[in-house]
Amino acid sequence: MGRRRHRIRSGGDMVAVMSQDTKDRIADLERQKIELENRLEHLGYSGNLVRMHQIEEEIYEIEDTIRKLLP
């Protein structure tokens, strides 16, 4: 019985660690998204529509990943 309690407690600690990992991952994705949005703004002046579309897709993927990571 004592061993089970230890495993449950350990699992609880793991959830707390995962939560911080998730927060860190979301923060990293947000930074990537900001960088891509800045690139997209600069590309708007050059008229490189193909690259703009690629960056828009990357931004969408980041936003989708963030949505999946949120509870």
ZIKAMO-V917717 format. One record per pair of residues at least 6 apart in sequence whose ideal C-beta (glycine too) atoms are under 7 Angstrom apart, sorted by sequence separation. I is the first residue (numbers start at 1). J is the second residue. If there is no record, write none. Layout:
i:j
I:J
I:J
This chain:
i:j
43:51
44:52
43:52
40:52
43:55
40:55
39:55
40:56
36:55
36:58
37:59
36:59
33:59
33:62
32:62
29:62
29:65
29:66
26:66
26:69
25:69
22:69
